[in-house]
Amino acid sequence: MAPIGVGSTLPDGQLGWFDENDQLQQVSIHSLATGKKVILFGVPGAFTPTCSNQHVPGFITQAEELKAKGVDEILLVSVNDPFVMKAWAKTYPENKHVKFLADGAAAYTKALGLELDLTEKGLGLRSRRFALLADDLKVTVANIEEGGQFTISGAEEIMKAL
């Protein structure tokens, strides 16, 4: 399947998320994104070096600026189970705006056409690194990385597009 791109509609999908009351929920992307401007970004894995030290912190530290430019939701998706995503989220106590969403079986990642097979590295099926900007489910920016790079999917690049 071809990767999602500009002009595409975000597919719906159910992802695991621990809410503010620490309750595990299944939340639909459409329930979070319909009628809103959202950033949906994906990373290969929780607790991995580039994801943990660069990609996620950029969106956390720039969340207020992104929201000031009209972003309603900042959604992080990773092919990990919800308990791993909950533990990872706790490593960012300063985070107030990024939702850590779990795509444990990679079903949503596959729906986006952004799966990455890292089996030979012992990681199994993961997500390519990406950042999408969508307005009422329509993708207006699709920054999708090639290989293991981190050049166009960070918060700074999305900020430029706003």
MDTraj code that builds the backbone (N, CA, C; nanometers):
import mdtraj as md
import numpy as np

residues = "MET ALA PRO ILE GLY VAL GLY SER THR LEU PRO ASP GLY GLN LEU GLY TRP PHE ASP GLU ASN ASP GLN LEU GLN GLN VAL SER ILE HIS SER LEU ALA THR GLY LYS LYS VAL ILE LEU PHE GLY VAL PRO GLY ALA PHE THR PRO THR CYS SER ASN GLN HIS VAL PRO GLY PHE ILE THR GLN ALA GLU GLU LEU LYS ALA LYS GLY VAL ASP GLU ILE LEU LEU VAL SER VAL ASN ASP PRO PHE VAL MET LYS ALA TRP ALA LYS THR TYR PRO GLU ASN LYS HIS VAL LYS PHE LEU ALA ASP GLY ALA ALA ALA TYR THR LYS ALA LEU GLY LEU GLU LEU ASP LEU THR GLU LYS GLY LEU GLY LEU ARG SER ARG ARG PHE ALA LEU LEU ALA ASP ASP LEU LYS VAL THR VAL ALA ASN ILE GLU GLU GLY GLY GLN PHE THR ILE SER GLY ALA GLU GLU ILE MET LYS ALA LEU".split()
xyz = np.array([
    [0.0841, -0.1182, 0.0000],
    [0.0000, 0.0000, 0.0000],
    [0.0885, 0.1244, 0.0000],
    [0.0498, 0.2231, -0.0765],
    [0.1243, 0.3487, -0.0809],
    [0.1066, 0.4228, 0.0509],
    [0.2112, 0.4908, 0.0952],
    [0.1997, 0.5676, 0.2203],
    [0.0979, 0.6809, 0.2074],
    [0.0407, 0.7172, 0.3181],
    [-0.0504, 0.8309, 0.3234],
    [0.0243, 0.9546, 0.2743],
    [-0.0483, 1.0473, 0.2146],
    [0.0154, 1.1681, 0.1632],
    [-0.0764, 1.2877, 0.1720],
    [-0.0260, 1.4008, 0.1265],
    [-0.1039, 1.5242, 0.1262],
    [-0.2303, 1.5017, 0.0433],
    [-0.3426, 1.5462, 0.0974],
    [-0.4716, 1.5300, 0.0309],
    [-0.5465, 1.4057, 0.0745],
    [-0.4759, 1.3115, 0.1375],
    [-0.5404, 1.1900, 0.1871],
    [-0.6231, 1.2215, 0.3114],
    [-0.7163, 1.1330, 0.3398],
    [-0.7936, 1.1413, 0.4637],
    [-0.7314, 1.0467, 0.5648],
    [-0.7141, 1.0938, 0.6874],
    [-0.6634, 1.0054, 0.7922],
    [-0.7592, 0.8880, 0.8084],
    [-0.7068, 0.7656, 0.8033],
    [-0.7950, 0.6516, 0.8284],
    [-0.8322, 0.6486, 0.9763],
    [-0.9444, 0.5857, 1.0061],
    [-0.9799, 0.5690, 1.1458],
    [-0.9107, 0.4439, 1.1980],
    [-0.8958, 0.4354, 1.3244],
    [-0.8351, 0.3201, 1.3879],
    [-0.8452, 0.3341, 1.5373],
    [-0.8451, 0.2224, 1.6064],
    [-0.8526, 0.2204, 1.7522],
    [-0.7122, 0.2028, 1.8093],
    [-0.6757, 0.2922, 1.8986],
    [-0.5440, 0.2875, 1.9612],
    [-0.5602, 0.2898, 2.1123],
    [-0.4668, 0.2256, 2.1829],
    [-0.4683, 0.2244, 2.3279],
    [-0.4104, 0.3524, 2.3845],
    [-0.4723, 0.4019, 2.4919],
    [-0.4279, 0.5262, 2.5540],
    [-0.4700, 0.5275, 2.7001],
    [-0.3791, 0.5676, 2.7864],
    [-0.4123, 0.5873, 2.9271],
    [-0.4540, 0.7318, 2.9453],
    [-0.5769, 0.7527, 2.9903],
    [-0.6306, 0.8875, 3.0060],
    [-0.5756, 0.9551, 3.1322],
    [-0.6257, 1.0758, 3.1566],
    [-0.5780, 1.1538, 3.2719],
    [-0.6050, 1.0865, 3.4048],
    [-0.7020, 0.9963, 3.4090],
    [-0.7344, 0.9221, 3.5308],
    [-0.6628, 0.7880, 3.5373],
    [-0.5646, 0.7698, 3.4493],
    [-0.4838, 0.6481, 3.4444],
    [-0.5662, 0.5240, 3.4096],
    [-0.6707, 0.5457, 3.3308],
    [-0.7554, 0.4358, 3.2849],
    [-0.7228, 0.4038, 3.1399],
    [-0.7057, 0.2762, 3.1106],
    [-0.6782, 0.2343, 2.9738],
    [-0.8046, 0.2482, 2.8901],
    [-0.7916, 0.3199, 2.7803],
    [-0.9026, 0.3435, 2.6879],
    [-0.8635, 0.2959, 2.5481],
    [-0.9625, 0.2617, 2.4688],
    [-0.9441, 0.2445, 2.3257],
    [-1.0031, 0.3704, 2.2639],
    [-0.9222, 0.4446, 2.1938],
    [-0.9667, 0.5725, 2.1389],
    [-0.9517, 0.5677, 1.9868],
    [-1.0481, 0.6255, 1.9176],
    [-1.0409, 0.6281, 1.7720],
    [-0.9724, 0.7570, 1.7275],
    [-0.8933, 0.7433, 1.6242],
    [-0.8268, 0.8611, 1.5680],
    [-0.9313, 0.9622, 1.5228],
    [-1.0385, 0.9163, 1.4603],
    [-1.1410, 1.0096, 1.4149],
    [-1.2057, 1.0848, 1.5309],
    [-1.2209, 1.0215, 1.6462],
    [-1.2786, 1.0919, 1.7610],
    [-1.1846, 1.2019, 1.8099],
    [-1.0557, 1.1845, 1.7891],
    [-0.9571, 1.2847, 1.8321],
    [-0.9325, 1.3926, 1.7269],
    [-0.9602, 1.3611, 1.5997],
    [-0.9173, 1.4502, 1.4917],
    [-1.0291, 1.5149, 1.4104],
    [-1.1491, 1.4625, 1.4165],
    [-1.2582, 1.5198, 1.3367],
    [-1.2860, 1.6629, 1.3794],
    [-1.2872, 1.7530, 1.2815],
    [-1.3154, 1.8936, 1.3078],
    [-1.2023, 1.9686, 1.3747],
    [-1.0843, 1.9081, 1.3801],
    [-0.9706, 1.9708, 1.4484],
    [-0.8476, 1.9727, 1.3591],
    [-0.7534, 2.0573, 1.3974],
    [-0.6206, 2.0562, 1.3357],
    [-0.5320, 1.9732, 1.4279],
    [-0.4758, 1.8661, 1.3749],
    [-0.3961, 1.7752, 1.4573],
    [-0.2611, 1.7461, 1.3938],
    [-0.1676, 1.7174, 1.4807],
    [-0.0391, 1.6618, 1.4399],
    [-0.0422, 1.5170, 1.4826],
    [-0.0161, 1.4291, 1.3885],
    [-0.0030, 1.2872, 1.4167],
    [0.1393, 1.2512, 1.3783],
    [0.2185, 1.2124, 1.4789],
    [0.3552, 1.1745, 1.4454],
    [0.3845, 1.0352, 1.4972],
    [0.4707, 0.9665, 1.4244],
    [0.5016, 0.8291, 1.4574],
    [0.6498, 0.8058, 1.4667],
    [0.6847, 0.7114, 1.5511],
    [0.8248, 0.6777, 1.5752],
    [0.8418, 0.5261, 1.5709],
    [0.9635, 0.4789, 1.5420],
    [0.9870, 0.3345, 1.5376],
    [0.9667, 0.2628, 1.6705],
    [0.9942, 0.3284, 1.7827],
    [0.9750, 0.2565, 1.9067],
    [0.9984, 0.3392, 2.0313],
    [0.9235, 0.3051, 2.1347],
    [0.9402, 0.3687, 2.2654],
    [1.0785, 0.3393, 2.3205],
    [1.1329, 0.4345, 2.3889],
    [1.2609, 0.4248, 2.4587],
    [1.3809, 0.4098, 2.3656],
    [1.3619, 0.4216, 2.2349],
    [1.4764, 0.4145, 2.1440],
    [1.5451, 0.5509, 2.1413],
    [1.6759, 0.5535, 2.1146],
    [1.7521, 0.6775, 2.1335],
    [1.7015, 0.8011, 2.0590],
    [1.6875, 0.7956, 1.9281],
    [1.6447, 0.9142, 1.8540],
    [1.5029, 0.9536, 1.8916],
    [1.4168, 0.8551, 1.9075],
    [1.2771, 0.8829, 1.9441],
    [1.2699, 0.9515, 2.0805],
    [1.3407, 0.8963, 2.1773],
    [1.3345, 0.9453, 2.3151],
    [1.4106, 1.0743, 2.3388],
    [1.5205, 1.0927, 2.2680],
    [1.6075, 1.2075, 2.2956],
    [1.5862, 1.3258, 2.2032],
    [1.5237, 1.3027, 2.0865],
    [1.5073, 1.4118, 1.9910],
    [1.3633, 1.4303, 1.9440],
    [1.3051, 1.3240, 1.8873],
    [1.1760, 1.3382, 1.8208],
    [1.0649, 1.3789, 1.9186],
    [1.0416, 1.2987, 2.0203],
    [0.9346, 1.3275, 2.1164],
    [0.9609, 1.4574, 2.1936],
    [1.0820, 1.4800, 2.2464],
    [1.1047, 1.6050, 2.3203],
    [1.0773, 1.7310, 2.2394],
    [1.1031, 1.7274, 2.1093],
    [1.0751, 1.8443, 2.0259],
    [0.9275, 1.8817, 2.0281],
    [0.8406, 1.7821, 2.0175],
    [0.6967, 1.8105, 2.0205],
    [0.6500, 1.8521, 2.1590],
    [0.7123, 1.7982, 2.2623],
    [0.6741, 1.8360, 2.3991],
    [0.7162, 1.9796, 2.4280],
    [0.8401, 2.0143, 2.3951],
    [0.8881, 2.1487, 2.4263],
    [0.8237, 2.2563, 2.3386],
    [0.7777, 2.2195, 2.2204],
    [0.7162, 2.3188, 2.1314],
    [0.5636, 2.3104, 2.1297],
    [0.5066, 2.2302, 2.2177],
    [0.3612, 2.2103, 2.2183],
    [0.2832, 2.3405, 2.2351],
    [0.3266, 2.4254, 2.3251],
    [0.2545, 2.5517, 2.3476],
    [0.2561, 2.6383, 2.2215],
    [0.3710, 2.6448, 2.1547],
    [0.3814, 2.7229, 2.0311],
    [0.2945, 2.6631, 1.9217],
    [0.2934, 2.5308, 1.9119],
    [0.2112, 2.4634, 1.8118],
    [0.0635, 2.4907, 1.8382],
    [0.0245, 2.4850, 1.9632],
    [-0.1149, 2.5119, 1.9991],
    [-0.1502, 2.6585, 1.9704],
    [-0.0570, 2.7488, 1.9947],
    [-0.0805, 2.8904, 1.9671],
    [-0.1002, 2.9152, 1.8174],
    [-0.0478, 2.8251, 1.7351],
    [-0.0639, 2.8374, 1.5897],
    [-0.1849, 2.7590, 1.5389],
    [-0.2717, 2.7143, 1.6305],
    [-0.3964, 2.6534, 1.5903],
    [-0.4057, 2.5027, 1.5991],
    [-0.3018, 2.4364, 1.6478],
    [-0.3064, 2.2904, 1.6605],
    [-0.3902, 2.2538, 1.7829],
    [-0.4877, 2.1662, 1.7622],
    [-0.5763, 2.1240, 1.8709],
    [-0.5244, 2.0018, 1.9454],
    [-0.4645, 1.9079, 1.8724],
    [-0.4173, 1.7825, 1.9323],
    [-0.2802, 1.7474, 1.8762],
    [-0.1945, 1.6925, 1.9631],
    [-0.0645, 1.6389, 1.9222],
    [-0.0652, 1.4927, 1.9639],
    [-0.0631, 1.4053, 1.8628],
    [-0.0813, 1.2623, 1.8848],
    [0.0434, 1.1861, 1.8420],
    [0.0987, 1.1113, 1.9337],
    [0.2141, 1.0269, 1.9071],
    [0.1674, 0.8828, 1.8949],
    [0.2081, 0.8157, 1.7869],
    [0.1737, 0.6755, 1.7660],
    [0.3019, 0.5944, 1.7560],
    [0.3039, 0.4821, 1.8261],
    [0.4169, 0.3903, 1.8162],
    [0.3646, 0.2471, 1.8237],
    [0.4354, 0.1572, 1.7554],
    [0.3989, 0.0156, 1.7579],
    [0.4566, -0.0450, 1.8863],
    [0.3860, -0.0172, 1.9934],
    [0.4171, -0.0687, 2.1267],
    [0.2851, -0.0902, 2.1977],
    [0.2869, -0.1685, 2.3047],
    [0.1619, -0.1896, 2.3780],
    [0.1337, -0.0680, 2.4665],
    [0.0090, -0.0529, 2.5130],
    [-0.0279, 0.0654, 2.5903],
    [0.0485, 0.0803, 2.7212],
    [0.0913, -0.0296, 2.7799],
    [0.1640, -0.0203, 2.9070],
    [0.3045, 0.0356, 2.8858],
    [0.3660, -0.0007, 2.7750],
    [0.4963, 0.0561, 2.7395],
    [0.4803, 0.2052, 2.7104],
    [0.3754, 0.2405, 2.6369],
    [0.3535, 0.3817, 2.6050],
    [0.3265, 0.4630, 2.7312],
    [0.2536, 0.4053, 2.8255],
    [0.2274, 0.4729, 2.9532],
    [0.3591, 0.4961, 3.0282],
    [0.4430, 0.3937, 3.0352],
    [0.5721, 0.4061, 3.1040],
    [0.6605, 0.5093, 3.0344],
    [0.6577, 0.5090, 2.9020],
    [0.7386, 0.6048, 2.8267],
    [0.6901, 0.7472, 2.8521],
    [0.5587, 0.7667, 2.8511],
    [0.5024, 0.9003, 2.8757],
    [0.5462, 0.9545, 3.0116],
    [0.5570, 0.8660, 3.1098],
    [0.5965, 0.9095, 3.2448],
    [0.7401, 0.9612, 3.2501],
    [0.8217, 0.9302, 3.1502],
    [0.9595, 0.9809, 3.1485],
    [0.9655, 1.1275, 3.1053],
    [0.8495, 1.1834, 3.0698],
    [0.8396, 1.3246, 3.0300],
    [0.7424, 1.3955, 3.1234],
    [0.7799, 1.4187, 3.2487],
    [0.6860, 1.4791, 3.3444],
    [0.6405, 1.6196, 3.3028],
    [0.7165, 1.6855, 3.2187],
    [0.6792, 1.8196, 3.1723],
    [0.5718, 1.8168, 3.0639],
    [0.5394, 1.6993, 3.0104],
    [0.4428, 1.6874, 2.9019],
    [0.3009, 1.7181, 2.9491],
    [0.2360, 1.8096, 2.8795],
    [0.0971, 1.8427, 2.9097],
    [0.0069, 1.8237, 2.7882],
    [0.0649, 1.8049, 2.6701],
    [-0.0159, 1.8091, 2.5488],
    [-0.0028, 1.6893, 2.4548],
    [0.1049, 1.6160, 2.4585],
    [0.1233, 1.5051, 2.3644],
    [0.0562, 1.3800, 2.4204],
    [-0.0344, 1.3208, 2.3411],
    [-0.0985, 1.1944, 2.3790],
    [-0.0152, 1.0797, 2.3240],
    [0.0223, 0.9866, 2.4098],
    [0.1013, 0.8688, 2.3724],
    [0.0051, 0.7548, 2.3397],
    [-0.0107, 0.7241, 2.2119],
    [-0.1071, 0.6246, 2.1659],
    [-0.0369, 0.4969, 2.1221],
    [-0.0922, 0.3849, 2.1632],
    [-0.0315, 0.2540, 2.1368],
    [-0.0998, 0.1850, 2.0189],
    [-0.0176, 0.1413, 1.9257],
    [-0.0626, 0.0645, 1.8091],
    [0.0041, -0.0721, 1.8168],
    [-0.0304, -0.1473, 1.9212],
    [0.0379, -0.2715, 1.9550],
    [0.0541, -0.3715, 1.8423],
    [-0.0453, -0.3893, 1.7593],
    [-0.0390, -0.4868, 1.6507],
    [-0.0034, -0.4222, 1.5164],
    [0.0278, -0.2945, 1.5170],
    [0.0652, -0.2183, 1.3968],
    [-0.0494, -0.2042, 1.2965],
    [-0.1721, -0.2264, 1.3398],
    [-0.2859, -0.2170, 1.2479],
    [-0.3025, -0.0747, 1.1940],
    [-0.2906, 0.0252, 1.2806],
    [-0.3069, 0.1627, 1.2339],
    [-0.1882, 0.2047, 1.1479],
    [-0.0710, 0.1640, 1.1873],
    [0.0491, 0.1954, 1.1090],
    [0.0352, 0.1377, 0.9681],
    [-0.0162, 0.0167, 0.9578],
    [-0.0394, -0.0450, 0.8265],
    [-0.1452, 0.0326, 0.7483],
    [-0.2500, 0.0790, 0.8159],
    [-0.3548, 0.1567, 0.7491],
    [-0.2977, 0.2859, 0.6904],
    [-0.1951, 0.3401, 0.7555],
    [-0.1277, 0.4598, 0.7045],
    [-0.0288, 0.4266, 0.5920],
    [0.0032, 0.2983, 0.5768],
    [0.1039, 0.2572, 0.4781],
    [0.2443, 0.2929, 0.5212],
    [0.2666, 0.2989, 0.6527],
    [0.3950, 0.3465, 0.7046],
    [0.4695, 0.2420, 0.7876],
    [0.4385, 0.1137, 0.7647],
    [0.5083, 0.0100, 0.8409],
    [0.6534, -0.0026, 0.7938],
    [0.7361, -0.0474, 0.8859],
    [0.8795, -0.0648, 0.8631],
    [0.9198, -0.1973, 0.9258],
    [0.9719, -0.2885, 0.8459],
    [1.0093, -0.4208, 0.8950],
    [1.1531, -0.4167, 0.9476],
    [1.1654, -0.4223, 1.0792],
    [1.2969, -0.4219, 1.1435],
    [1.3263, -0.5568, 1.2083],
    [1.2690, -0.6616, 1.1491],
    [1.2866, -0.7969, 1.2018],
    [1.4329, -0.8353, 1.2090],
    [1.5094, -0.8014, 1.1069],
    [1.6515, -0.8401, 1.1063],
    [1.7314, -0.7729, 1.2173],
    [1.6762, -0.6651, 1.2744],
    [1.7409, -0.5982, 1.3877],
    [1.6802, -0.6416, 1.5204],
    [1.5896, -0.7407, 1.5143],
    [1.5272, -0.7925, 1.6355],
    [1.4122, -0.7102, 1.6879],
    [1.3613, -0.6178, 1.6079],
    [1.2554, -0.5283, 1.6542],
    [1.1186, -0.5588, 1.5949],
    [1.1120, -0.6474, 1.4967],
    [0.9837, -0.6809, 1.4361],
    [0.9285, -0.5692, 1.3505],
    [0.7973, -0.5705, 1.3316],
    [0.7306, -0.4690, 1.2509],
    [0.7133, -0.3419, 1.3335],
    [0.7572, -0.2315, 1.2778],
    [0.7515, -0.1016, 1.3451],
    [0.6926, 0.0028, 1.2511],
    [0.7009, 0.1273, 1.2907],
    [0.6536, 0.2388, 1.2097],
    [0.7723, 0.3149, 1.1542],
    [0.7558, 0.3642, 1.0325],
    [0.8515, 0.4622, 0.9827],
    [0.8356, 0.5875, 1.0676],
    [0.9387, 0.6671, 1.0718],
    [0.9314, 0.7946, 1.1433],
    [0.8581, 0.8934, 1.0526],
    [0.7573, 0.9626, 1.1089],
    [0.6792, 1.0555, 1.0269],
    [0.6139, 1.1623, 1.1134],
    [0.5681, 1.2674, 1.0471],
    [0.4840, 1.3695, 1.1099],
    [0.3834, 1.4150, 1.0055],
    [0.2558, 1.4070, 1.0419],
    [0.1472, 1.4507, 0.9553],
    [0.0752, 1.5668, 1.0228],
    [0.0350, 1.6622, 0.9414],
    [-0.0529, 1.7692, 0.9877],
    [-0.1840, 1.7483, 0.9139],
    [-0.2928, 1.7424, 0.9873],
    [-0.4232, 1.7200, 0.9255],
    [-0.5232, 1.8220, 0.9783],
    [-0.6078, 1.8679, 0.8890],
    [-0.7132, 1.9621, 0.9241],
    [-0.8460, 1.8941, 0.8922],
    [-0.9256, 1.8660, 0.9949],
    [-1.0518, 1.7938, 0.9814],
    [-1.0317, 1.6649, 0.8998],
    [-0.9312, 1.5888, 0.9387],
    [-0.8961, 1.4573, 0.8833],
    [-0.8210, 1.4619, 0.7501],
    [-0.8127, 1.5781, 0.6848],
    [-0.7411, 1.5879, 0.5570],
    [-0.5949, 1.6217, 0.5829],
    [-0.5051, 1.5410, 0.5285],
    [-0.3624, 1.5618, 0.5476],
    [-0.3168, 1.6806, 0.4634],
    [-0.2562, 1.7796, 0.5302],
    [-0.2048, 1.8977, 0.4615],
    [-0.0524, 1.8976, 0.4533],
    [0.0105, 1.8243, 0.5426],
    [0.1573, 1.8077, 0.5420],
    [0.1856, 1.6618, 0.5742],
    [0.2737, 1.6001, 0.4949],
    [0.3129, 1.4608, 0.5187],
    [0.4645, 1.4516, 0.5115],
    [0.5282, 1.4602, 0.6265],
    [0.6745, 1.4512, 0.6352],
    [0.7103, 1.3100, 0.6788],
    [0.7494, 1.2288, 0.5816],
    [0.7766, 1.0873, 0.6050],
    [0.9240, 1.0606, 0.5781],
    [0.9913, 1.0078, 0.6785],
    [1.1353, 0.9838, 0.6689],
    [1.1656, 0.8569, 0.5888],
    [1.2818, 0.8581, 0.5292],
    [1.3362, 0.7399, 0.4625],
    [1.4365, 0.6750, 0.5566],
    [1.4374, 0.5420, 0.5573],
    [1.5340, 0.4712, 0.6419],
    [1.5204, 0.5119, 0.7869],
    [1.6300, 0.5235, 0.8550],
    [1.6289, 0.5600, 0.9963],
    [1.6549, 0.7067, 1.0201],
    [1.6376, 0.7881, 0.9182],
    [1.6699, 0.9298, 0.9310],
    [1.5732, 1.0054, 1.0211],
    [1.6198, 1.1209, 1.0684],
    [1.5373, 1.2146, 1.1437],
    [1.5732, 1.3534, 1.0934],
    [1.5114, 1.3920, 0.9820],
    [1.5444, 1.5206, 0.9207],
    [1.4225, 1.6086, 0.8959],
    [1.3054, 1.5475, 0.8654],
    [1.1889, 1.6266, 0.8263],
    [1.0651, 1.6030, 0.9124],
    [1.0738, 1.5152, 1.0103],
    [0.9525, 1.4794, 1.0862],
    [0.9475, 1.5404, 1.2259],
    [1.0347, 1.6318, 1.2547],
    [1.0373, 1.6936, 1.3864],
    [0.9399, 1.8100, 1.3992],
    [0.9238, 1.8568, 1.5206],
    [0.8331, 1.9662, 1.5505],
    [0.8701, 2.0938, 1.4746],
    [0.9994, 2.1168, 1.4559],
    [1.0436, 2.2380, 1.3870],
    [0.9902, 2.2438, 1.2449],
    [0.9910, 2.1293, 1.1766],
    [0.9425, 2.1245, 1.0389],
    [0.7907, 2.1467, 1.0318],
    [0.7185, 2.0923, 1.1270],
    [0.5740, 2.1155, 1.1298],
    [0.5469, 2.2622, 1.1628],
    [0.6252, 2.3183, 1.2525],
    [0.6092, 2.4600, 1.2885],
    [0.6228, 2.5493, 1.1640],
    [0.7177, 2.5170, 1.0779],
    [0.7387, 2.5938, 0.9546],
    [0.6157, 2.5897, 0.8650],
    [0.5432, 2.4790, 0.8684],
    [0.4279, 2.4608, 0.7809],
    [0.3021, 2.5318, 0.8317],
    [0.3052, 2.5739, 0.9581],
    [0.1844, 2.6344, 1.0152],
    [0.1762, 2.7802, 0.9780],
])
top = md.Topology()
chain = top.add_chain()
for i, resn in enumerate(residues, 1):
    res = top.add_residue(resn, chain, resSeq=i)
    for name in ("N", "CA", "C"):
        top.add_atom(name, md.element.get_by_symbol(name[0]), res)
traj = md.Trajectory(xyz[None], top)
